[in-house]
Amino acid sequence: MEGRITGHTGLLALIGSPVGHSGSPAMYNYSFERLGLDYVYVAFDIKEEETGDAIAAMKTFHMRGCNVTMPCKTAAAKYMDELSPAARIIGAVNTIVNENGKLIGHMTDGEGFVQNLRDHGIDVSGKKITVAGGGGAATAIQVQCALDGAREISIFNIRDSFFERTLATAEKIKKEVPGCEVNVYDIADTARMTEEIRSSDIFANATIVGMKPMENESVVKDVSAFYPGLVVADAVYNPEETRLLREAKEAGCTCINGKGMLLWQGVAAFRLYTGMDMPVEEVKEKFFS
C-alpha cells in the first residue's frame, strides 16, 4: 500500500464505534488497488457525540466520503446537505459522498439486502415480504423493498417504547410509495406472524435473534410458518447458518444468510464513491468465502 499512496491520494473512511473489527478497510483497499484507483480507506473510532466533529473534519480534509456505522447513523443525517430517498425516509445514513463540499447522505443497507436476494435470483418487485424487526437494518430493508416495487410489507416488532417509531416508518413508506401496502404487528402475536409468513414470498429476519450469544434462538416460534418455495433471508451473519435458516431449510425454504447483505451494501457505496463496480467475484472469494 505504501507504494501507491501519493500527495494526490483521496481519503475515505469508516466512522462509528467500535470499528476495530471491521473488514471494510481491507475490502475497499483491495478493490482500489485492483482497479488502479488512487484512494485509501481507513477506520476512525467515533462516538455518537463526536459525529458532528468527524463530518466537519471530513469537509476540512476534502475526503471523498465516509461509511457510517452505529452509533452514528442517525446523528450523521443531521449534517447532510442532501439525502437520498431511502435515507430521507429512514432518517439515517450509512454512506456519505462529498461532492465538492456538498455532502450527500445515502442508506445502502437496504440495497445490500435487495441485491443479495437478486444475486440469488430473487426479485422483490411484486412480492409480499414479512420483516421481523424495527431497528436500523430492518427499517432500511423495509424502505428499500418498497422503493424497489414490493407490493406488500408486513412488519413485526416488539411492542415497546420504539413501536411508535415503527408505525411512523410504515406511514412514511405508504406516503412515499402509495402502491405498497404496509402493516405493523406485535411480534409477540405468533399466530398472526405465522399467518403473514405463510402468505408471503419472502421472510426477512432483521433482529439480533440468532446472533451470538443467541444462536440457539429463532425469531420464528412456529415452524409451520415455513413452506417449500418461501425465501428466508437472515441479516445475521455470525453464525452463517442461524437456527432460523436451519429450520427453514428443513422445511424446504430457499435460505440466504447475512454475509451477502454486508458485501452488497459495500458494493453500492463503492459505486457511489467511484462510479465504478467493485470486483465483486474477487472480493467474495477473498473476504466472504
Protein Blocks (a to p, Z undefined) as FASTA:
>chain_A
ZZmpcfklccdddedddfklpcklmmmmmmmmmnopacddddddddfklmmmmmmmmmmn
opabdcdddfklmmmmmmpfbdcfklmmnopafbdcdeehiacdddfklmmmmmmmmmno
pafehpacddedjbfklmmmmmmmmmnopabdcddddddfklmmmmmmmmmmmmmmmmbc
cddddfklmmlmmmmmmmpfbdcdfbfehiacklmbcfblblklpcghiacddfbfbdfb
dfklmmmmmnopacddfklmmmmmmmmmmmmmnopacdfklmmmmmmZZ
